[in-house]
Amino acid sequence: MSAATNPPGRGVASVAAPRRGLRFALLAQGFRPFFLLSGIWALLGVALWASALSGMPVPEGPLPLVRWHGHEMLAGFVGAAMVGFLLTAVPNWTGRRGHAGASLAILVTVVLAGRLALLPGSPLPTGIAVAIALAGLPTLLLLLLPSLAKAGQPRLFGPPLIVLLFWGGDLLMLGGTAGWWAADTWRLGQLLSANAALALVGLIGGRIVPSFTLNALRKTGRPAEPAPLPGVDRAAVLSLLSVVVIDLVLPDSMAAGGVAALAAILVGLRLSRWHGLRTLGLPIVWVLHLAYAFVPLALATKAAFLLGGMPWAVNWLHLQGAGALALMIVAVMTRAALGHTGRDLVAAPATVLAYVLIALAALMRCFGPPLTGGALVTLMVAGVLWVAAFVLYLTVYAPVLLFARPDGKPG
């Protein structure tokens, strides 16, 4: 995403700048409704689950509550962010106009209908709810296909194809639950969606993190090019794609652990070249490095569990989802929302706190039981940290996403 590369400076509105005549602009750009929906669903998916664990009554829906929570953190939270990302990135890549107005409203309606169809308390039969829930990403890809085809650049199909893999995991999760085939393919689908999203983080993050870092360091007068390490970028991306494949063929196996270990090393080497420590005074930049660091950390934790049976590593998938995926999503959403609405690329204090709370929630969810003395306490503490983070995100960014640019420009 070519979001927000302009540096902080005078003449560009900040998040807190007064708005002249608040004008509703939710459908002015593709990222607006979906970055908002992503934040809402991240909050709702954990809040309802934590409420149920604490003993509060939560109505049943088309999915068992534990599956609804796991599904919506992927298809709801991560999926909405993916839609917003592609709606913003594809016009930048192809040079064509983005979707707004009526076409965007239709896509929002389809995606939101899917989320509401599966919501606890929904009266829809499972089969109908699942069919509605699966319609969102195919609708998005059909909407973007003409622009991608006219661009005539095969490499641009890479991210949409990974998103299609992500949707394939959703199909495996929901199709098995709805009884569309005999086998229960929930775990296989969960791994496919989570790993496809991780591969997208590896691919796109590998482009934007060093680029944004270099741009930011140039503005400080301390530019630093990524250190040369021939072949490591391509090898790291291929290793993440190998994680996708091995978890489809041999999920939760020693082989999957070996591939995860190799990917952790390669991704860690890639990250080490990007001069992240030089960005410590720039939260909007260092959060990208922190999010990317969760990728090798999650993969190494996975390898420790699958290869060594380490009990402390059993929750590695939460480290991947709540750490690597969630933090990178929020890092990109906050940066893109600022840049595409004409604001300074400066993270507000509340946003910085949200970054920290998400990282702490992920670490607590994975490694917390020895510290808290119990799984339930760990879940509740991690849940409070997560909910607080997304309350902060929505407090700062809901007005940014809902209302027109303060500089009066379109979009």
C-alpha positions as CSV (number, residue, x, y, z in Angstrom):
1,M,0.0,0.0,0.0
2,S,1.5,3.3,-0.9
3,A,-0.2,4.8,2.1
4,A,1.1,7.8,3.7
5,T,4.7,8.5,2.7
6,N,4.7,12.2,3.3
7,P,6.6,13.2,6.5
8,P,5.3,15.1,9.5
9,G,5.4,18.8,8.8
10,R,3.6,22.1,8.8
11,G,0.5,22.7,6.7
12,V,-0.9,19.2,7.0
13,A,-3.7,18.6,9.5
14,S,-3.1,16.4,12.5
15,V,-5.6,13.9,14.0
16,A,-6.6,16.4,16.6
17,A,-6.9,19.4,14.2
18,P,-10.3,21.0,14.3
19,R,-12.6,20.1,11.4
20,R,-14.5,22.7,9.5
21,G,-18.1,21.6,9.0
22,L,-18.0,17.9,9.7
23,R,-19.1,16.2,6.5
24,F,-19.9,12.4,6.5
25,A,-17.4,10.7,4.2
26,L,-17.5,7.0,5.1
27,L,-17.9,6.0,1.5
28,A,-15.4,8.4,0.0
29,Q,-12.5,5.9,-0.1
30,G,-12.4,2.1,0.2
31,F,-10.3,2.0,3.3
32,R,-12.7,4.1,5.4
33,P,-15.6,1.7,6.1
34,F,-13.4,-1.4,6.3
35,F,-10.7,0.0,8.6
36,L,-13.6,1.0,10.8
37,L,-15.3,-2.4,10.6
38,S,-12.0,-4.1,11.3
39,G,-11.6,-2.2,14.5
40,I,-15.2,-2.7,15.6
41,W,-15.0,-6.5,15.0
42,A,-11.6,-6.8,16.8
43,L,-13.3,-5.3,19.8
44,L,-16.5,-7.2,19.5
45,G,-15.0,-10.6,18.8
46,V,-12.9,-10.5,22.1
47,A,-15.5,-8.7,24.2
48,L,-18.2,-11.2,23.6
49,W,-15.9,-14.1,24.1
50,A,-14.5,-12.7,27.3
51,S,-18.0,-12.0,28.5
52,A,-19.0,-15.6,28.0
53,L,-15.9,-16.8,29.8
54,S,-16.7,-14.6,32.8
55,G,-20.2,-16.2,33.1
56,M,-22.3,-13.6,31.4
57,P,-25.0,-15.0,29.1
58,V,-24.2,-14.8,25.4
59,P,-26.9,-16.1,23.0
60,E,-26.1,-19.0,20.7
61,G,-25.8,-18.4,17.0
62,P,-25.1,-20.3,13.8
63,L,-21.6,-21.2,15.1
64,P,-20.7,-22.5,18.6
65,L,-19.3,-19.5,20.5
66,V,-15.7,-20.7,20.6
67,R,-15.7,-21.2,16.9
68,W,-17.4,-17.9,16.2
69,H,-14.7,-16.1,18.2
70,G,-11.9,-17.9,16.4
71,H,-13.5,-17.4,13.0
72,E,-14.4,-13.7,13.4
73,M,-10.9,-12.8,14.6
74,L,-9.8,-14.0,11.2
75,A,-12.6,-13.5,8.7
76,G,-14.1,-10.5,10.6
77,F,-11.1,-8.5,11.9
78,V,-8.3,-9.6,9.6
79,G,-10.7,-10.0,6.6
80,A,-12.1,-6.5,6.8
81,A,-8.6,-5.1,7.0
82,M,-7.6,-7.0,3.9
83,V,-10.6,-5.6,2.0
84,G,-9.7,-2.1,3.0
85,F,-6.0,-2.6,2.1
86,L,-6.8,-4.0,-1.4
87,L,-9.3,-1.3,-2.1
88,T,-6.6,1.3,-1.3
89,A,-3.6,-0.5,-2.8
90,V,-4.9,-1.8,-6.1
91,P,-5.8,1.8,-7.4
92,N,-2.3,2.8,-6.4
93,W,-0.7,-0.1,-8.2
94,T,-2.8,0.2,-11.3
95,G,-3.2,3.9,-11.6
96,R,-6.9,3.6,-11.9
97,R,-9.7,5.2,-9.8
98,G,-10.6,3.6,-6.6
99,H,-14.1,2.5,-5.6
100,A,-16.4,4.9,-3.8
101,G,-20.1,5.7,-3.5
102,A,-22.5,3.1,-4.7
103,S,-20.1,0.3,-5.6
104,L,-18.4,0.6,-2.3
105,A,-21.8,0.7,-0.5
106,I,-22.7,-2.6,-2.1
107,L,-19.5,-4.2,-1.0
108,V,-19.9,-2.9,2.5
109,T,-23.4,-4.3,2.6
110,V,-22.3,-7.8,1.4
111,V,-19.4,-7.9,3.9
112,L,-21.4,-6.6,6.8
113,A,-24.2,-9.0,6.1
114,G,-21.8,-11.9,6.4
115,R,-20.6,-10.7,9.8
116,L,-24.2,-10.2,11.1
117,A,-25.4,-13.5,9.7
118,L,-22.9,-15.4,12.0
119,L,-23.3,-13.1,15.0
120,P,-24.4,-14.8,18.3
121,G,-28.1,-14.5,18.5
122,S,-28.6,-14.6,14.7
123,P,-31.7,-16.7,13.9
124,L,-30.4,-17.9,10.5
125,P,-29.8,-21.6,9.9
126,T,-26.1,-22.4,9.8
127,G,-26.1,-23.3,6.1
128,I,-27.7,-20.0,5.0
129,A,-25.6,-17.9,7.5
130,V,-22.4,-19.6,6.1
131,A,-23.3,-18.9,2.5
132,I,-23.9,-15.2,3.3
133,A,-20.6,-15.0,5.3
134,L,-18.6,-16.4,2.4
135,A,-19.8,-13.9,-0.1
136,G,-17.6,-10.9,0.9
137,L,-14.1,-11.6,-0.4
138,P,-15.3,-13.1,-3.8
139,T,-17.3,-9.9,-4.3
140,L,-14.2,-7.8,-3.5
141,L,-12.0,-9.8,-5.9
142,L,-14.6,-9.6,-8.7
143,L,-14.8,-5.8,-8.2
144,L,-11.0,-5.5,-8.5
145,L,-10.4,-7.9,-11.3
146,P,-11.1,-5.5,-14.2
147,S,-8.4,-3.0,-12.9
148,L,-5.9,-5.8,-12.4
149,A,-6.5,-7.3,-15.8
150,K,-6.2,-3.9,-17.6
151,A,-3.0,-3.1,-15.8
152,G,-1.4,-6.1,-17.6
153,Q,1.2,-6.8,-14.8
154,P,1.0,-10.4,-13.5
155,R,2.9,-9.6,-10.3
156,L,0.0,-7.5,-9.2
157,F,-2.1,-10.6,-8.9
158,G,0.1,-11.9,-6.0
159,P,-1.6,-10.2,-3.1
160,P,-5.2,-10.9,-4.4
161,L,-4.2,-14.6,-4.9
162,I,-3.0,-14.8,-1.3
163,V,-6.3,-13.2,-0.2
164,L,-8.1,-15.9,-2.2
165,L,-6.1,-18.5,-0.2
166,F,-7.3,-16.8,2.9
167,W,-10.9,-17.1,1.7
168,G,-10.2,-20.8,1.0
169,G,-9.4,-21.3,4.6
170,D,-12.7,-19.6,5.5
171,L,-14.5,-22.0,3.2
172,L,-12.9,-24.9,4.9
173,M,-13.8,-23.6,8.3
174,L,-17.4,-22.8,7.5
175,G,-18.2,-25.5,5.0
176,G,-17.2,-28.3,7.3
177,T,-19.3,-26.7,10.1
178,A,-22.3,-26.4,7.8
179,G,-22.0,-30.0,6.8
180,W,-21.3,-29.4,3.2
181,W,-18.9,-32.3,3.3
182,A,-18.3,-35.2,5.7
183,A,-15.0,-34.2,7.3
184,D,-14.6,-31.5,9.9
185,T,-12.1,-29.2,8.2
186,W,-12.2,-26.4,10.8
187,R,-8.5,-26.8,12.0
188,L,-7.2,-27.0,8.4
189,G,-9.1,-23.9,7.4
190,Q,-8.0,-22.0,10.4
191,L,-4.4,-22.7,9.7
192,L,-4.8,-21.9,6.0
193,S,-6.4,-18.5,6.7
194,A,-3.9,-17.6,9.5
195,N,-0.9,-18.6,7.3
196,A,-2.2,-16.9,4.2
197,A,-2.5,-13.7,6.2
198,L,1.0,-14.2,7.6
199,A,2.3,-14.6,4.1
200,L,0.6,-11.4,3.0
201,V,2.3,-9.6,6.0
202,G,5.6,-11.1,4.9
203,L,5.2,-10.0,1.3
204,I,3.7,-6.5,1.8
205,G,5.5,-5.8,5.0
206,G,8.8,-6.7,3.3
207,R,8.1,-3.8,0.9
208,I,6.7,-1.1,3.1
209,V,8.7,-1.5,6.3
210,P,12.2,-0.8,4.8
211,S,10.8,1.8,2.4
212,F,9.0,3.8,5.1
213,T,11.9,3.4,7.4
214,L,14.3,4.8,4.8
215,N,12.0,7.7,4.0
216,A,11.6,8.6,7.7
217,L,15.4,8.4,8.4
218,R,16.1,10.6,5.4
219,K,13.9,13.3,6.9
220,T,15.8,13.1,10.2
221,G,19.1,13.5,8.3
222,R,20.3,10.0,9.3
223,P,19.5,7.8,6.2
224,A,20.4,4.2,6.3
225,E,20.0,1.8,3.4
226,P,19.1,-1.8,4.2
227,A,22.2,-3.9,4.7
228,P,22.9,-6.2,1.7
229,L,22.2,-9.9,2.2
230,P,21.7,-11.5,-1.2
231,G,18.8,-13.8,-1.6
232,V,17.3,-13.4,1.9
233,D,14.2,-11.4,0.8
234,R,13.1,-14.0,-1.8
235,A,14.0,-16.9,0.5
236,A,12.0,-15.4,3.4
237,V,8.9,-14.9,1.3
238,L,9.2,-18.4,-0.2
239,S,9.6,-19.8,3.3
240,L,6.3,-18.2,4.4
241,L,4.5,-19.7,1.4
242,S,6.1,-23.0,2.4
243,V,4.4,-22.7,5.8
244,V,1.1,-22.3,4.0
245,V,1.7,-25.5,2.0
246,I,3.1,-27.7,4.7
247,D,0.2,-26.9,7.1
248,L,-2.2,-27.9,4.4
249,V,-0.5,-31.2,3.8
250,L,0.9,-32.1,7.2
251,P,-0.7,-29.8,9.8
252,D,0.7,-29.8,13.3
253,S,3.5,-32.2,12.3
254,M,7.3,-32.3,12.9
255,A,7.7,-31.3,9.2
256,A,5.6,-28.3,9.8
257,G,7.7,-27.4,12.8
258,G,10.9,-27.7,10.7
259,V,9.5,-25.4,8.0
260,A,8.4,-22.9,10.7
261,A,11.9,-22.9,12.2
262,L,13.5,-22.2,8.9
263,A,11.0,-19.5,8.1
264,A,11.7,-17.9,11.5
265,I,15.4,-17.7,10.8
266,L,15.0,-16.3,7.3
267,V,12.4,-13.7,8.3
268,G,14.5,-12.7,11.3
269,L,17.5,-12.2,9.0
270,R,15.4,-10.1,6.7
271,L,14.2,-7.9,9.5
272,S,17.7,-7.4,10.9
273,R,18.7,-5.5,7.8
274,W,16.1,-2.7,8.2
275,H,17.6,-0.5,11.0
276,G,14.6,-0.7,13.2
277,L,16.5,0.6,16.3
278,R,17.1,3.9,14.5
279,T,13.3,4.5,14.5
280,L,12.7,4.4,18.2
281,G,11.7,8.1,18.3
282,L,9.1,7.5,15.5
283,P,6.3,5.4,16.8
284,I,4.5,5.3,13.4
285,V,7.6,3.6,12.0
286,W,8.9,1.5,14.9
287,V,5.5,-0.2,15.2
288,L,6.0,-1.7,11.7
289,H,9.3,-3.2,12.9
290,L,7.7,-4.5,16.1
291,A,4.8,-6.0,14.2
292,Y,7.2,-7.7,11.7
293,A,9.3,-9.0,14.6
294,F,6.3,-10.9,15.8
295,V,6.4,-13.0,12.6
296,P,9.7,-14.8,13.4
297,L,8.8,-14.9,17.1
298,A,5.5,-16.7,16.3
299,L,7.2,-19.1,13.9
300,A,9.9,-19.9,16.4
301,T,7.3,-20.5,19.1
302,K,5.4,-22.8,16.7
303,A,8.6,-24.7,16.0
304,A,9.4,-25.1,19.7
305,F,5.9,-26.6,20.2
306,L,5.8,-28.9,17.2
307,L,9.5,-30.0,17.3
308,G,10.1,-30.1,21.1
309,G,6.6,-30.3,22.6
310,M,7.3,-27.3,24.8
311,P,4.2,-26.7,26.9
312,W,4.8,-22.9,27.1
313,A,4.6,-22.7,23.3
314,V,1.1,-24.4,23.0
315,N,-0.6,-21.0,22.2
316,W,1.7,-20.1,19.3
317,L,-1.2,-19.5,17.0
318,H,-2.5,-16.7,19.2
319,L,1.0,-15.1,19.0
320,Q,0.7,-15.3,15.2
321,G,-2.8,-13.9,15.1
322,A,-2.9,-11.4,18.0
323,G,0.7,-10.4,17.6
324,A,2.0,-10.5,14.0
325,L,-1.3,-10.1,12.2
326,A,-3.1,-7.7,14.5
327,L,-0.2,-5.4,15.2
328,M,0.7,-5.1,11.5
329,I,-2.9,-4.5,10.6
330,V,-3.2,-1.7,13.2
331,A,0.2,-0.3,12.2
332,V,-0.9,-0.1,8.5
333,M,-4.4,1.1,9.2
334,T,-3.3,4.0,11.4
335,R,-0.6,5.1,9.0
336,A,-2.9,4.8,5.9
337,A,-5.8,6.6,7.5
338,L,-3.5,9.5,8.4
339,G,-1.8,9.7,5.0
340,H,-4.9,9.3,2.9
341,T,-6.8,11.9,4.8
342,G,-4.1,14.6,4.5
343,R,-2.9,14.4,8.1
344,D,0.6,14.3,9.7
345,L,2.2,10.9,9.9
346,V,2.4,11.2,13.6
347,A,0.9,8.6,16.0
348,A,-1.1,10.3,18.8
349,P,-0.3,9.2,22.3
350,A,-3.5,7.1,22.5
351,T,-2.4,5.4,19.3
352,V,1.0,4.6,20.7
353,L,-0.6,3.2,23.8
354,A,-2.8,1.0,21.6
355,Y,0.3,-0.4,19.8
356,V,1.8,-1.3,23.2
357,L,-1.4,-2.9,24.5
358,I,-1.8,-5.1,21.5
359,A,1.7,-6.3,21.8
360,L,1.2,-7.0,25.5
361,A,-2.1,-8.8,24.9
362,A,-0.4,-11.1,22.3
363,L,2.5,-11.9,24.7
364,M,0.1,-12.4,27.6
365,R,-2.2,-14.7,25.6
366,C,0.8,-16.9,24.6
367,F,3.1,-16.8,27.5
368,G,0.9,-15.6,30.4
369,P,-0.2,-18.8,32.2
370,P,3.0,-19.2,34.3
371,L,2.7,-15.5,35.3
372,T,-1.0,-15.5,36.2
373,G,-1.3,-19.0,37.5
374,G,-4.2,-20.1,35.3
375,A,-5.5,-20.1,31.8
376,L,-8.7,-18.3,32.6
377,V,-6.9,-15.4,34.3
378,T,-4.5,-15.2,31.4
379,L,-7.4,-15.0,28.9
380,M,-9.2,-12.3,30.9
381,V,-6.0,-10.2,31.3
382,A,-5.2,-10.5,27.6
383,G,-8.8,-9.7,26.7
384,V,-8.8,-6.5,28.8
385,L,-5.5,-5.3,27.2
386,W,-6.9,-6.1,23.7
387,V,-10.3,-4.4,24.3
388,A,-8.6,-1.3,25.7
389,A,-6.3,-1.1,22.7
390,F,-9.2,-1.2,20.2
391,V,-11.2,1.3,22.3
392,L,-8.3,3.6,21.9
393,Y,-8.0,2.9,18.2
394,L,-11.7,3.6,17.6
395,T,-11.7,6.7,19.7
396,V,-8.9,8.2,17.6
397,Y,-9.7,6.9,14.2
398,A,-13.5,6.6,14.0
399,P,-13.8,10.4,13.4
400,V,-10.9,10.2,10.9
401,L,-12.7,7.5,9.0
402,L,-16.2,8.8,9.2
403,F,-15.7,12.4,8.3
404,A,-14.2,14.3,5.4
405,R,-10.6,15.4,5.1
406,P,-9.8,18.6,7.1
407,D,-8.0,20.1,4.1
408,G,-11.2,20.0,2.0
409,K,-9.7,17.7,-0.7
410,P,-11.8,14.8,-2.0
411,G,-11.3,11.3,-0.6
